[in-house]
């Protein structure tokens, strides 16, 4: 069986690094891995979408609509924007962060008010967390992407050791410890046991 994951957010949030960590963890376990990313205008605060698929044999990096077992979003609107990827019964892990696009900040289009109650109407299986706040508590707000990834990992079949090895390979040496701590914090928040 192929596992399909979609990670979304806004440029600068570390979505590409999070997808690299996920892909490397799957490679560490010997899976065939395919990835795809779309990040047009990401440097200017635009949408970033990455797709990761792993399994015994994967033929395409593209996640078909309604087939992702897990959707992770570092920005709440981006989660809703990409809802079509999530399979029925799939898990959505959405950070409460709100990044107002230029069109809304200049008065062109209002930013919709979205909270956990509204998101639950669209995502019956939802982990709603303030990833930035959690990352700040452990000492680095930029580790919000790893907090999110840890929460997502509770529904993926990769063991903790694969995640830790992948983090060691994917981030700068001086940031390894804080990212492992962030990952484990996200894992615990979503009900996982790190022991």
Phi and psi in degrees as a GROMACS rama.xvg file:
@    title "Ramachandran Plot"
@    xaxis  label "Phi"
@    yaxis  label "Psi"
@TYPE xy
-93.9051  132.156  UNK-2
-95.0531  129.669  UNK-3
-118.324  131.933  UNK-4
-132.605  139.373  UNK-5
-121.997  129.975  UNK-6
-118.317  129.617  UNK-7
-134.78  159.819  UNK-8
175.522  -152.251  UNK-9
-122.837  149.894  UNK-10
-50.0518  134.856  UNK-11
95.5935  -5.45178  UNK-12
-88.7532  -7.87036  UNK-13
90.0725  23.2446  UNK-14
-63.1038  -41.3377  UNK-15
-64.8677  -38.8933  UNK-16
-65.6703  -42.8168  UNK-17
-60.3448  -41.0492  UNK-18
-68.8665  -33.7281  UNK-19
-65.1469  -42.3803  UNK-20
-61.4447  -44.5784  UNK-21
-61.6964  -47.6625  UNK-22
-61.2515  -43.2527  UNK-23
-66.3937  -35.1018  UNK-24
-63.9974  -39.9817  UNK-25
-68.482  -40.1154  UNK-26
-61.7012  -42.5791  UNK-27
-54.9292  -34.2348  UNK-28
-87.7088  4.72341  UNK-29
86.9964  11.6022  UNK-30
-80.6761  153.468  UNK-31
-76.2545  131.709  UNK-32
-129.529  135.526  UNK-33
-129.054  139.34  UNK-34
-131.144  156.482  UNK-35
-145.647  141.317  UNK-36
-140.398  144.485  UNK-37
-128.088  118.651  UNK-38
-143.722  51.1128  UNK-39
-67.0104  132.212  UNK-40
62.3046  18.8024  UNK-41
-61.7122  -34.0955  UNK-42
-67.636  -15.2377  UNK-43
-106.836  22.6648  UNK-44
86.0273  16.7688  UNK-45
-81.8779  174.756  UNK-46
-67  145.338  UNK-47
-127.941  128.954  UNK-48
-129.577  125.347  UNK-49
-122.566  145.969  UNK-50
-124.68  131.01  UNK-51
-126.909  128.873  UNK-52
-129.242  133.022  UNK-53
-142.434  152.168  UNK-54
174.211  -168.789  UNK-55
-62.583  -43.8422  UNK-56
-147.214  121.695  UNK-57
-118.054  129.073  UNK-58
-98.3006  -22.4534  UNK-59
-141.096  143.666  UNK-60
-80.646  -10.5045  UNK-61
-83.3585  128.145  UNK-62
-85.741  116.275  UNK-63
-64.5191  152.434  UNK-64
-56.5077  144.235  UNK-65
62.3458  31.886  UNK-66
-130.627  -7.28108  UNK-67
-74.483  130.368  UNK-68
-73.6708  -29.416  UNK-69
-138.293  134.814  UNK-70
-119.8  123.295  UNK-71
-115.197  134.186  UNK-72
-136.066  129.237  UNK-73
-88.7653  2.31666  UNK-74
-145.569  132.08  UNK-75
-63.3223  -39.8127  UNK-76
-66.0245  -37.6528  UNK-77
-62.8383  -33.9975  UNK-78
-60.4958  -48.0355  UNK-79
-65.8476  -37.3421  UNK-80
-61.2291  -27.2037  UNK-81
-112.007  20.9869  UNK-82
-59.5767  -28.8896  UNK-83
-63.628  -18.2096  UNK-84
-77.0786  -27.0943  UNK-85
-74.9874  131.346  UNK-86
-70.3839  155.43  UNK-87
-58.0011  128.923  UNK-88
83.6017  0.222413  UNK-89
-73.3092  161.275  UNK-90
-95.3929  131.47  UNK-91
-107.914  127.024  UNK-92
-114.81  111.39  UNK-93
-125.456  129.373  UNK-94
-83.2364  147.176  UNK-95
-76.5752  -0.516683  UNK-96
-59.5725  141.09  UNK-97
-121.788  116.528  UNK-98
-116.232  110.398  UNK-99
-80.8329  121.24  UNK-100
-70.248  162.136  UNK-101
-55.826  -39.3326  UNK-102
-61.0936  -33.1046  UNK-103
-82.2957  -38.3333  UNK-104
-70.0839  -22.4821  UNK-105
-93.8802  3.89227  UNK-106
90.052  3.07665  UNK-107
-70.3814  -46.0269  UNK-108
-139.872  129.205  UNK-109
-70.7956  146.256  UNK-110
-81.8674  120.736  UNK-111
-64.6073  143.971  UNK-112
-80.1425  119.05  UNK-113
-130.816  133.684  UNK-114
-134.578  -178.995  UNK-115
-60.831  -39.3925  UNK-116
-60.0438  -43.697  UNK-117
-66.9662  -43.8852  UNK-118
-61.4763  -33.9143  UNK-119
-64.1501  -24.2726  UNK-120
-68.3138  -28.6457  UNK-121
-99.6671  -29.2054  UNK-122
-123.278  91.5654  UNK-123
-60.2041  -30.4767  UNK-124
-107.972  95.683  UNK-125
-127.193  133.557  UNK-126
-112.91  112.697  UNK-127
-110.331  115.848  UNK-128
-134.798  156.268  UNK-129
-95.16  86.9757  UNK-130
-63.3672  -35.8168  UNK-131
-67.1718  -44.6045  UNK-132
-61.4023  -44.2386  UNK-133
-63.4891  -40.8231  UNK-134
-67.5622  -36.6203  UNK-135
-63.6257  -38.6985  UNK-136
-61.2491  -32.1124  UNK-137
-92.4236  1.9947  UNK-138
110.841  -1.84938  UNK-139
-152.748  101.488  UNK-140
-60.9146  -20.4228  UNK-141
-73.2662  -9.84446  UNK-142
-85.5229  13.6038  UNK-143
-58.1332  -35.2614  UNK-144
-62.6282  -35.9648  UNK-145
-77.101  -31.3839  UNK-146
-59.0394  -49.9588  UNK-147
-59.0819  -45.1432  UNK-148
-61.9937  -39.9769  UNK-149
-61.3823  -41.5896  UNK-150
-64.6699  -39.5817  UNK-151
-65  -35.1059  UNK-152
-62.4674  -21.1811  UNK-153
-63.2625  -20.3756  UNK-154
-110.971  11.8328  UNK-155
-111.271  159.171  UNK-156
-93.0836  17.9514  UNK-157
-94.0675  134.636  UNK-158
-73.2652  159.755  UNK-159
-55.3617  -39.7188  UNK-160
-61.3907  -36.3249  UNK-161
-64.7178  -40.4169  UNK-162
-64.8996  -44.3978  UNK-163
-64.1478  -44.5853  UNK-164
-61.5898  -39.962  UNK-165
-65.7048  -41.6744  UNK-166
-61.2348  -43.2287  UNK-167
-60.2065  -34.9739  UNK-168
-81.993  -23.756  UNK-169
-100.525  -24.238  UNK-170
-112.14  161.496  UNK-171
-60.9792  146.312  UNK-172
-54.0206  -40.1651  UNK-173
-69.5907  -14.1663  UNK-174
-106.589  2.32555  UNK-175
-60.9397  -51.6732  UNK-176
-60.476  -45.5516  UNK-177
-66.4083  -33.9078  UNK-178
-73.209  -34.9543  UNK-179
-66.307  -42.8346  UNK-180
-61.465  -42.8583  UNK-181
-63.3706  -43.5963  UNK-182
-59.5991  -47.6199  UNK-183
-65.2132  -34.3911  UNK-184
-64.1891  -45.7748  UNK-185
-61.9712  -39.4282  UNK-186
-60.6122  -45.0703  UNK-187
-66.0344  -41.7764  UNK-188
-57.9725  -37.4148  UNK-189
-86.9208  9.7065  UNK-190
94.5532  8.62578  UNK-191
-83.2185  158.447  UNK-192
-112.938  117.879  UNK-193
-82.1879  -6.25679  UNK-194
